[in-house]
Amino acid sequence: MLKRLTVENYALIDTLEMSWEPGFTIITGETGAGKSILLGALSLILGQRADAQVLMDAGRKCIVEGEFEVHGYGLEPFFSRYDLDADDRLLLRREINAQGKSRAFINDTPVTLNILKELAVLLIDIHSQHQSLDINHAAFQVSVIDSFGQQQAVVKTYAEGYNKLKDTEKHLKELQVIEVQQKKDQDYYRFLFDELDAAALRAGEMQELEAEMTRLTHAGNIQEALSKSCDLFSDSEENILLKLSQVQQLLSQAARYDDTLKEPSDRVQGILIEAKEIAHDVEQKAEKVLLDPERTEKVSARLDMLYRLLQKHHVQFEAELIAVREELDQKLLQIHSIEQDIAKVQEEVKRQTSTLQQTATQLSAGRKKCIPVAEKKLVTYLKNLGMPQAQIKILCEPLEDFSATGKDHIQFLFNANKGGELQELNHVASGGEISRLMLAVKSLISQKNLLPTIIFDEIDSGVSGEVAGKVGEILTELSGQMQVIAITHLPQIAARGDQHLLVYKKTDHEKTRTYLKLLNHDERIHEIAQMIGGLNVTEKTRETAKELIEKQCSI
């Protein structure tokens, strides 16, 4: 429950610190006094967004701090999940600087707004007048039944399974889109791969073929050069080998008489031997040189193919073509792989669908079981709220497909008059009836799912007289189970409070500020007297107010 609220520099609030008691707290004040400002400040520590416009003084930051008593409310899993210090006293703080930047803290540990919001729904339920319209929404009606049936654990399991299934189905669709595109590309990839594979590519081959092509193209020139070389070496009358042999013989003879000529003689001998080897090699090569048009055509065709593939794939070397072939092979393997992936994901979808169906069945059974009880209790509450002829029917019809809340369509049908046709709420319920129905719903689910604190912001709108008293009775009953805070304009409700706070405004030095004051007994009598008879409090209205307070306290 809320124990203390401190607000600094928020809207019309300069500084405010207030302690809050268990039971039933009443907040009253003139229209425009700042009751909504107080709730706005409280909403900041419950995770609502804000900007620099909330600052009363732009030169300093806004701070809102709330202290809560949380013993026995089962918040340990939350603290454990986010590694936060757990204690029976919980401190929430929100700071907003002049630039509109916000910081949030739980027990002095910085947290995100989402974490703060997650904790807030476990602490306080704020119900404002405009939220009564939520009862027309299907999602709210489903949540009412699930809360009353205390199926939060099943609802959570279903929501997790539903979101997981949707993610898996999304992944499956993405894979199928990829598969369709890959199937379109498969034939093309296969054609390119087969073409490169059939080419039997080998790195360095093109350089070898180009050299061979040069030899084949100039075979006639090569043959002529080799033939003439053979003639010069040994075939002509004045050939090189004969001349070298004669030189060597002459030097060898002279060396008999001059030792210095032995070295030149030996060198010529070496040259002669090398020349004979060269002549033999040239002769052999000459024999091998052939004019081969068929081989020339074959080499030319192979080179043309390689040039075409290089140009086609925008590369320069055979090694790059080989890399392209391997890449295409991998793409073809991936197409086969994605088919296997799709099959696996399809199996996972089936498994998750089966599990979700089981959870949805469990959820439906729980809803159908608690709906008759909820209908009876709501009718009883409405009778107590001055609607003795009210009828409520809660439909629970099966859906063909999964929805975010299960496989049921929950719908509240209502009629305030005896014998009237049951219809959707927004077709038959007036504003005052909606407010009372919403109070009945809040009472219904609050008894099943006890939060530390519930706040009603003008829940009494559209009611008066005896009905107002009934509203007060219900709020008093709730306050026996939780801390109830109600902002009201009705004296019948205000008189029931265990604690009465007054919101008021004062203007000084051309600046207006909002204040919050705890009223003592005499001040309560005066405030309620004003609520009964207006600003001019008379002895009669004071006496009426006093009697009203004493009557409510004696109940």
C-alpha positions as CSV (number, residue, x, y, z in Angstrom):
1,M,0.0,0.0,0.0
2,L,1.0,3.6,-0.5
3,K,2.6,5.0,2.7
4,R,4.1,8.3,1.6
5,L,4.1,10.5,-1.5
6,T,6.6,13.4,-2.0
7,V,6.3,15.7,-5.0
8,E,8.6,18.6,-5.9
9,N,8.3,21.1,-8.8
10,Y,5.5,19.4,-10.7
11,A,2.9,21.5,-12.5
12,L,1.2,23.7,-9.7
13,I,2.9,21.7,-6.9
14,D,6.0,23.4,-5.5
15,T,6.6,20.9,-2.6
16,L,4.2,18.4,-1.2
17,E,4.7,15.5,1.2
18,M,1.8,13.4,2.4
19,S,1.5,10.2,4.5
20,W,-1.3,7.8,3.6
21,E,-3.1,5.4,5.8
22,P,-4.6,2.0,5.2
23,G,-8.4,1.7,4.7
24,F,-10.5,4.3,2.9
25,T,-9.0,7.7,2.0
26,I,-11.1,10.5,0.5
27,I,-9.8,13.3,-1.6
28,T,-12.0,16.3,-2.2
29,G,-11.6,19.8,-3.5
30,E,-13.1,22.4,-5.9
31,T,-13.0,21.8,-9.6
32,G,-9.6,22.9,-10.9
33,A,-8.0,22.8,-7.5
34,G,-5.4,20.2,-8.7
35,K,-6.8,16.7,-7.9
36,S,-5.9,15.6,-11.4
37,I,-2.4,17.1,-11.0
38,L,-1.9,15.0,-7.9
39,L,-2.8,11.9,-9.9
40,G,-0.5,13.0,-12.7
41,A,2.4,13.2,-10.3
42,L,1.6,9.8,-8.9
43,S,1.4,8.4,-12.4
44,L,5.0,9.4,-13.0
45,I,6.3,6.8,-10.5
46,L,4.0,4.3,-12.1
47,G,5.9,4.6,-15.4
48,Q,3.9,7.1,-17.4
49,R,5.9,9.3,-19.8
50,A,6.4,13.0,-19.2
51,D,8.4,16.0,-20.6
52,A,9.8,19.3,-19.4
53,Q,6.4,20.9,-19.6
54,V,5.5,19.4,-16.2
55,L,8.1,21.5,-14.4
56,M,6.8,24.3,-12.4
57,D,10.2,25.9,-12.2
58,A,12.2,25.3,-15.4
59,G,15.4,25.9,-13.5
60,R,15.2,22.8,-11.3
61,K,14.2,19.2,-11.8
62,C,11.0,17.6,-10.9
63,I,11.1,14.8,-8.3
64,V,8.3,12.4,-7.4
65,E,8.9,9.8,-4.8
66,G,6.6,7.2,-3.4
67,E,7.1,4.8,-0.5
68,F,5.0,1.5,-0.5
69,E,4.5,-1.2,2.1
70,V,4.6,-4.5,0.0
71,H,4.9,-7.2,2.6
72,G,2.8,-10.3,1.7
73,Y,2.1,-9.3,-1.9
74,G,4.4,-11.8,-3.6
75,L,6.7,-9.4,-5.4
76,E,9.8,-11.5,-4.7
77,P,9.9,-13.0,-8.3
78,F,9.9,-9.5,-9.7
79,F,12.8,-8.4,-7.6
80,S,14.7,-11.6,-8.4
81,R,14.0,-11.3,-12.1
82,Y,15.6,-7.8,-12.3
83,D,18.2,-8.4,-9.5
84,L,16.8,-5.6,-7.3
85,D,17.1,-5.3,-3.6
86,A,13.9,-6.7,-1.9
87,D,12.4,-5.2,1.2
88,D,9.0,-4.9,2.9
89,R,9.4,-1.1,2.2
90,L,9.6,-0.2,-1.5
91,L,10.8,3.2,-2.7
92,L,10.0,4.4,-6.3
93,R,11.5,7.7,-7.5
94,R,11.2,9.6,-10.8
95,E,13.3,12.6,-11.8
96,I,12.7,14.8,-14.8
97,N,15.3,17.5,-15.7
98,A,14.8,20.8,-17.6
99,Q,15.5,19.1,-20.9
100,G,12.7,16.6,-20.3
101,K,15.0,13.7,-19.8
102,S,13.8,11.2,-17.2
103,R,15.4,8.9,-14.7
104,A,13.6,6.2,-12.8
105,F,14.6,4.3,-9.6
106,I,13.4,1.3,-7.6
107,N,15.0,1.2,-4.2
108,D,17.7,3.6,-5.5
109,T,18.6,1.3,-8.4
110,P,18.2,2.9,-11.9
111,V,15.6,1.1,-14.0
112,T,13.8,1.6,-17.3
113,L,10.2,2.9,-17.6
114,N,9.1,-0.5,-18.8
115,I,10.4,-2.2,-15.6
116,L,8.7,0.6,-13.6
117,K,5.4,0.0,-15.4
118,E,5.7,-3.8,-14.8
119,L,6.0,-3.2,-11.1
120,A,3.3,-0.5,-11.1
121,V,0.5,-2.9,-12.2
122,L,1.4,-5.0,-9.2
123,L,1.0,-2.1,-6.8
124,I,-1.8,0.3,-7.8
125,D,-4.9,0.2,-10.0
126,I,-5.9,3.8,-11.0
127,H,-9.4,4.0,-12.3
128,S,-10.5,7.3,-13.8
129,Q,-13.9,8.4,-15.1
130,H,-12.9,8.1,-18.8
131,Q,-11.6,4.5,-18.2
132,S,-15.2,3.4,-17.7
133,L,-15.4,3.3,-21.5
134,D,-12.9,0.4,-21.4
135,I,-15.7,-1.9,-20.4
136,N,-17.0,-1.7,-24.0
137,H,-13.7,-3.2,-25.3
138,A,-13.5,-6.9,-25.9
139,A,-9.9,-7.1,-24.5
140,F,-11.0,-5.6,-21.2
141,Q,-14.1,-7.9,-20.9
142,V,-11.8,-10.9,-21.4
143,S,-9.4,-9.6,-18.8
144,V,-12.3,-9.2,-16.3
145,I,-13.3,-12.8,-16.7
146,D,-9.7,-14.1,-16.5
147,S,-9.0,-12.0,-13.4
148,F,-12.2,-13.1,-11.7
149,G,-11.3,-16.7,-12.6
150,Q,-7.8,-16.2,-11.3
151,Q,-6.3,-17.6,-14.4
152,Q,-3.4,-15.2,-14.6
153,A,-0.9,-18.0,-14.8
154,V,-2.7,-19.7,-17.6
155,V,-3.2,-16.4,-19.4
156,K,0.5,-15.7,-19.1
157,T,1.4,-19.2,-20.4
158,Y,-1.0,-18.8,-23.3
159,A,0.3,-15.3,-24.2
160,E,3.9,-16.6,-24.2
161,G,2.9,-19.6,-26.4
162,Y,0.8,-17.4,-28.7
163,N,3.7,-14.9,-29.2
164,K,6.1,-17.7,-29.7
165,L,3.9,-19.4,-32.3
166,K,3.4,-16.1,-34.2
167,D,7.2,-15.6,-34.2
168,T,7.7,-19.1,-35.5
169,E,5.0,-18.7,-38.2
170,K,6.6,-15.4,-39.2
171,H,10.0,-17.1,-39.5
172,L,8.3,-19.9,-41.6
173,K,6.8,-17.3,-44.0
174,E,10.2,-15.6,-44.3
175,L,11.9,-18.9,-45.2
176,Q,9.1,-19.7,-47.7
177,V,9.5,-16.3,-49.4
178,I,13.3,-17.0,-49.6
179,E,12.5,-20.5,-51.0
180,V,10.2,-19.2,-53.7
181,Q,12.9,-16.7,-54.8
182,Q,15.6,-19.4,-54.7
183,K,13.4,-21.8,-56.7
184,K,13.1,-19.1,-59.3
185,D,16.9,-18.8,-59.3
186,Q,17.6,-22.5,-59.0
187,D,17.4,-23.3,-62.8
188,Y,19.6,-20.4,-63.6
189,Y,22.1,-21.3,-60.9
190,R,22.1,-24.9,-62.1
191,F,22.7,-23.8,-65.7
192,L,25.7,-21.6,-64.7
193,F,27.1,-24.3,-62.5
194,D,26.8,-27.1,-65.1
195,E,28.4,-24.9,-67.7
196,L,31.4,-24.1,-65.5
197,D,31.6,-27.7,-64.2
198,A,31.6,-29.1,-67.7
199,A,34.4,-26.7,-68.6
200,A,36.7,-28.8,-66.3
201,L,38.5,-25.6,-65.3
202,R,42.2,-25.8,-64.3
203,A,44.2,-22.9,-62.9
204,G,47.0,-21.8,-65.3
205,E,45.5,-23.6,-68.3
206,M,44.7,-20.5,-70.3
207,Q,48.3,-19.3,-70.1
208,E,49.5,-22.7,-71.4
209,L,46.9,-22.7,-74.2
210,E,47.8,-19.2,-75.3
211,A,51.5,-20.2,-75.5
212,E,50.5,-23.3,-77.5
213,M,48.2,-21.3,-79.8
214,T,51.1,-19.0,-80.6
215,R,53.3,-22.0,-81.5
216,L,50.6,-23.5,-83.7
217,T,49.8,-20.2,-85.4
218,H,53.5,-19.7,-86.3
219,A,54.5,-23.3,-86.9
220,G,55.7,-22.6,-90.5
221,N,58.0,-19.8,-89.3
222,I,59.3,-22.0,-86.5
223,Q,59.9,-24.9,-88.9
224,E,61.7,-22.8,-91.4
225,A,64.0,-21.3,-88.7
226,L,64.8,-24.7,-87.3
227,S,65.5,-26.1,-90.8
228,K,67.9,-23.3,-91.7
229,S,69.5,-23.7,-88.3
230,C,70.1,-27.4,-88.9
231,D,71.8,-26.5,-92.3
232,L,74.1,-24.0,-90.6
233,F,75.0,-26.4,-87.9
234,S,75.9,-29.4,-89.9
235,D,74.2,-29.9,-93.3
236,S,75.9,-27.2,-95.4
237,E,79.4,-27.5,-96.9
238,E,80.6,-24.7,-94.7
239,N,78.7,-25.7,-91.5
240,I,79.4,-24.5,-88.0
241,L,80.3,-27.8,-86.5
242,L,82.9,-28.5,-89.3
243,K,84.5,-25.1,-88.8
244,L,84.6,-25.5,-85.0
245,S,86.1,-28.9,-85.4
246,Q,88.8,-27.5,-87.7
247,V,89.6,-24.7,-85.3
248,Q,89.8,-27.2,-82.4
249,Q,92.2,-29.4,-84.4
250,L,94.5,-26.5,-85.3
251,L,94.7,-25.2,-81.7
252,S,95.2,-28.7,-80.4
253,Q,98.2,-29.1,-82.7
254,A,99.6,-25.8,-81.8
255,A,99.3,-26.5,-78.1
256,R,101.9,-29.2,-78.5
257,Y,104.4,-26.4,-78.8
258,D,102.8,-23.8,-76.7
259,D,101.2,-24.7,-73.4
260,T,99.3,-21.4,-73.3
261,L,97.2,-22.5,-76.2
262,K,95.9,-25.6,-74.4
263,E,93.3,-23.5,-72.5
264,P,91.8,-22.0,-75.7
265,S,91.8,-25.4,-77.3
266,D,89.9,-26.9,-74.4
267,R,87.4,-24.1,-74.5
268,V,86.7,-24.6,-78.2
269,Q,86.4,-28.3,-77.5
270,G,83.7,-27.5,-75.0
271,I,82.0,-25.1,-77.4
272,L,82.0,-27.8,-80.0
273,I,80.4,-30.3,-77.7
274,E,77.7,-27.8,-76.7
275,A,77.1,-26.9,-80.3
276,K,76.7,-30.5,-81.3
277,E,74.1,-30.9,-78.5
278,I,72.3,-27.8,-79.6
279,A,72.4,-29.0,-83.2
280,H,70.9,-32.4,-82.1
281,D,68.2,-30.6,-80.0
282,V,67.3,-28.3,-82.9
283,E,67.1,-31.2,-85.3
284,Q,64.8,-33.1,-82.9
285,K,62.5,-30.1,-82.5
286,A,62.5,-29.6,-86.2
287,E,61.2,-33.1,-86.7
288,K,58.4,-32.5,-84.2
289,V,57.2,-29.2,-85.7
290,L,54.0,-30.0,-87.7
291,L,51.4,-27.9,-89.2
292,D,48.3,-29.2,-87.3
293,P,45.1,-27.3,-88.3
294,E,42.9,-29.7,-86.3
295,R,44.9,-29.0,-83.0
296,T,44.9,-25.3,-83.8
297,E,41.1,-25.3,-84.2
298,K,40.7,-27.3,-80.9
299,V,43.0,-25.0,-78.9
300,S,41.3,-21.9,-80.4
301,A,37.9,-23.3,-79.5
302,R,39.0,-24.0,-75.9
303,L,40.4,-20.5,-75.6
304,D,37.3,-18.9,-77.0
305,M,35.2,-20.8,-74.4
306,L,37.5,-19.6,-71.6
307,Y,37.4,-16.0,-72.8
308,R,33.6,-16.1,-73.0
309,L,33.2,-17.5,-69.5
310,L,35.6,-14.9,-68.1
311,Q,33.6,-12.1,-69.8
312,K,30.3,-13.6,-68.7
313,H,31.2,-13.7,-65.1
314,H,33.2,-10.5,-65.1
315,V,36.5,-12.0,-63.9
316,Q,40.0,-12.3,-65.3
317,F,41.5,-15.6,-64.3
318,E,40.5,-19.3,-64.3
319,A,40.9,-19.4,-60.5
320,E,38.2,-16.8,-60.2
321,L,35.9,-18.9,-62.5
322,I,36.6,-21.9,-60.2
323,A,35.5,-19.7,-57.2
324,V,32.3,-18.7,-59.0
325,R,31.6,-22.4,-59.7
326,E,32.1,-23.2,-56.0
327,E,29.8,-20.3,-55.0
328,L,27.1,-21.5,-57.3
329,D,27.5,-25.0,-55.8
330,Q,26.9,-23.6,-52.3
331,K,23.8,-21.7,-53.5
332,L,22.4,-24.9,-54.9
333,L,23.2,-26.7,-51.6
334,Q,21.5,-23.8,-49.7
335,I,18.3,-24.3,-51.7
336,H,18.3,-27.9,-50.7
337,S,19.1,-26.9,-47.1
338,I,16.3,-24.3,-46.8
339,E,13.8,-27.0,-47.8
340,Q,15.1,-29.0,-44.8
341,D,14.9,-25.9,-42.6
342,I,11.3,-25.3,-43.7
343,A,10.3,-28.8,-42.9
344,K,11.8,-28.4,-39.4
345,V,10.0,-25.1,-38.8
346,Q,6.8,-26.6,-40.0
347,E,7.1,-29.4,-37.5
348,E,7.8,-26.8,-34.8
349,V,4.7,-24.9,-35.8
350,K,2.7,-28.1,-35.4
351,R,4.2,-28.8,-32.0
352,Q,3.6,-25.2,-30.8
353,T,0.1,-25.2,-32.2
354,S,-0.8,-28.4,-30.3
355,T,0.6,-27.0,-27.1
356,L,-1.2,-23.7,-27.5
357,Q,-4.4,-25.6,-28.2
358,Q,-4.1,-27.4,-24.9
359,T,-3.6,-24.1,-23.1
360,A,-6.5,-22.4,-24.9
361,T,-8.7,-25.4,-24.0
362,Q,-7.7,-25.0,-20.3
363,L,-8.4,-21.2,-20.5
364,S,-11.8,-21.7,-22.1
365,A,-12.8,-24.3,-19.4
366,G,-11.9,-21.8,-16.7
367,R,-13.8,-19.0,-18.3
368,K,-16.9,-21.1,-18.8
369,K,-16.8,-22.3,-15.2
370,C,-16.5,-18.8,-13.6
371,I,-18.9,-16.8,-16.0
372,P,-22.1,-17.9,-14.3
373,V,-20.7,-16.9,-10.9
374,A,-19.5,-13.6,-12.2
375,E,-22.9,-12.8,-13.8
376,K,-24.7,-13.4,-10.5
377,K,-22.2,-11.3,-8.5
378,L,-22.4,-8.4,-11.0
379,V,-26.2,-8.4,-10.9
380,T,-26.1,-8.3,-7.1
381,Y,-23.7,-5.4,-7.1
382,L,-25.9,-3.5,-9.6
383,K,-28.9,-4.0,-7.5
384,N,-27.0,-2.5,-4.5
385,L,-26.1,0.4,-6.8
386,G,-29.8,1.3,-7.5
387,M,-30.3,-0.9,-10.6
388,P,-32.7,-3.6,-9.3
389,Q,-33.8,-4.7,-12.8
390,A,-30.4,-4.9,-14.4
391,Q,-29.6,-8.0,-16.4
392,I,-26.1,-9.2,-17.5
393,K,-25.2,-12.0,-19.8
394,I,-21.6,-12.9,-20.6
395,L,-21.2,-14.8,-23.8
396,C,-18.3,-17.1,-24.3
397,E,-18.3,-18.3,-27.9
398,P,-15.5,-20.4,-29.6
399,L,-13.3,-18.9,-32.3
400,E,-11.9,-20.9,-35.2
401,D,-8.4,-19.4,-34.9
402,F,-6.2,-18.4,-32.1
403,S,-6.4,-14.8,-30.9
404,A,-4.1,-12.9,-28.6
405,T,-6.4,-13.7,-25.7
406,G,-7.4,-17.3,-26.6
407,K,-9.9,-19.1,-28.7
408,D,-13.0,-17.5,-27.1
409,H,-15.0,-14.4,-28.0
410,I,-16.1,-12.9,-24.7
411,Q,-19.0,-10.4,-24.9
412,F,-20.9,-8.6,-22.1
413,L,-24.6,-8.1,-22.9
414,F,-26.6,-5.7,-20.7
415,N,-30.0,-4.2,-20.1
416,A,-31.0,-2.0,-17.2
417,N,-34.7,-2.6,-17.5
418,K,-36.8,-5.6,-16.7
419,G,-37.8,-7.5,-19.8
420,G,-35.5,-5.4,-22.0
421,E,-33.5,-7.0,-24.7
422,L,-29.9,-7.8,-23.8
423,Q,-27.5,-5.9,-26.1
424,E,-23.9,-4.8,-26.2
425,L,-23.0,-2.2,-23.5
426,N,-22.4,0.7,-25.8
427,H,-25.9,0.3,-27.4
428,V,-28.0,0.2,-24.2
429,A,-26.0,1.6,-21.2
430,S,-26.0,5.3,-20.3
431,G,-23.0,7.1,-18.9
432,G,-24.2,6.7,-15.3
433,E,-25.0,3.0,-15.8
434,I,-21.6,2.5,-17.3
435,S,-19.9,4.1,-14.3
436,R,-21.9,1.9,-11.9
437,L,-21.2,-1.2,-14.0
438,M,-17.5,-0.4,-14.0
439,L,-17.6,0.0,-10.2
440,A,-19.3,-3.4,-10.0
441,V,-16.6,-4.9,-12.2
442,K,-13.8,-3.4,-10.2
443,S,-15.3,-4.7,-7.0
444,L,-15.7,-8.1,-8.6
445,I,-12.1,-8.5,-9.7
446,S,-10.5,-6.7,-6.8
447,Q,-11.9,-9.3,-4.4
448,K,-10.2,-12.1,-6.4
449,N,-6.9,-10.3,-7.2
450,L,-6.0,-8.2,-4.3
451,L,-3.7,-5.3,-5.2
452,P,-2.2,-3.2,-2.4
453,T,-4.0,0.0,-3.5
454,I,-6.9,1.0,-5.8
455,I,-7.6,4.6,-6.7
456,F,-11.0,5.8,-8.0
457,D,-11.0,9.1,-9.8
458,E,-14.6,10.4,-9.7
459,I,-16.1,6.9,-10.1
460,D,-19.3,8.4,-8.7
461,S,-19.9,10.5,-11.8
462,G,-23.6,10.4,-12.8
463,V,-24.9,9.1,-9.5
464,S,-26.5,10.8,-6.5
465,G,-28.8,10.3,-3.5
466,E,-29.3,6.8,-2.3
467,V,-27.2,5.4,-5.1
468,A,-24.3,7.5,-4.0
469,G,-24.6,5.9,-0.6
470,K,-24.5,2.5,-2.1
471,V,-21.3,3.4,-4.0
472,G,-19.9,4.5,-0.7
473,E,-20.8,1.2,0.8
474,I,-19.1,-0.8,-1.9
475,L,-15.9,1.4,-1.6
476,T,-16.0,0.9,2.2
477,E,-16.3,-2.8,1.7
478,L,-13.3,-2.8,-0.6
479,S,-11.3,-0.8,1.8
480,G,-11.5,-3.7,4.3
481,Q,-9.3,-5.7,1.9
482,M,-7.0,-3.1,0.4
483,Q,-6.1,0.6,0.5
484,V,-8.9,2.5,-1.3
485,I,-8.4,6.1,-2.4
486,A,-11.3,7.9,-3.9
487,I,-11.6,11.4,-5.5
488,T,-15.2,12.4,-5.1
489,H,-17.7,15.3,-5.2
490,L,-20.4,13.5,-3.2
491,P,-20.8,14.0,0.5
492,Q,-22.4,10.6,1.0
493,I,-19.1,9.0,-0.1
494,A,-16.8,11.6,1.4
495,A,-18.4,11.0,4.8
496,R,-17.2,7.4,4.8
497,G,-13.5,8.0,4.6
498,D,-11.1,6.9,7.3
499,Q,-8.8,9.7,6.1
500,H,-9.9,12.9,4.4
501,L,-7.5,15.0,2.3
502,L,-8.4,18.4,0.8
503,V,-6.8,19.6,-2.4
504,Y,-6.8,23.4,-2.8
505,K,-5.1,26.2,-4.6
506,K,-3.5,29.5,-3.3
507,T,-2.2,32.4,-5.2
508,D,0.7,34.5,-3.8
509,H,3.1,36.8,-5.4
510,E,1.3,36.3,-8.7
511,K,1.9,32.5,-8.6
512,T,-0.7,29.8,-8.1
513,R,0.2,26.7,-6.2
514,T,-1.6,23.5,-5.3
515,Y,-1.6,22.1,-1.8
516,L,-2.8,19.0,0.0
517,K,-4.1,19.0,3.5
518,L,-5.1,16.3,6.0
519,L,-8.4,17.4,7.6
520,N,-9.2,17.0,11.2
521,H,-12.7,16.2,12.4
522,D,-14.0,19.8,12.5
523,E,-12.4,20.5,9.1
524,R,-14.1,17.4,7.7
525,I,-17.5,18.6,8.9
526,H,-16.9,22.0,7.3
527,E,-15.7,20.5,3.9
528,I,-18.6,18.1,3.7
529,A,-21.1,20.9,4.7
530,Q,-19.8,22.8,1.7
531,M,-20.3,19.8,-0.5
532,I,-23.9,19.6,0.8
533,G,-24.9,23.3,0.6
534,G,-22.2,25.2,-1.2
535,L,-19.7,27.8,0.0
536,N,-22.0,29.5,2.5
537,V,-21.9,27.0,5.3
538,T,-24.8,27.3,7.7
539,E,-25.4,25.7,11.0
540,K,-28.0,23.4,9.4
541,T,-25.5,22.1,6.7
542,R,-22.9,21.7,9.4
543,E,-25.3,19.6,11.5
544,T,-26.2,17.6,8.4
545,A,-22.6,17.0,7.6
546,K,-21.9,16.0,11.2
547,E,-24.8,13.5,11.3
548,L,-23.7,12.1,7.9
549,I,-20.2,11.4,9.2
550,E,-21.4,9.9,12.5
551,K,-23.9,7.8,10.6
552,Q,-21.3,6.4,8.2
553,C,-18.9,5.8,11.1
554,S,-21.5,3.8,13.0
555,I,-22.2,1.5,10.0
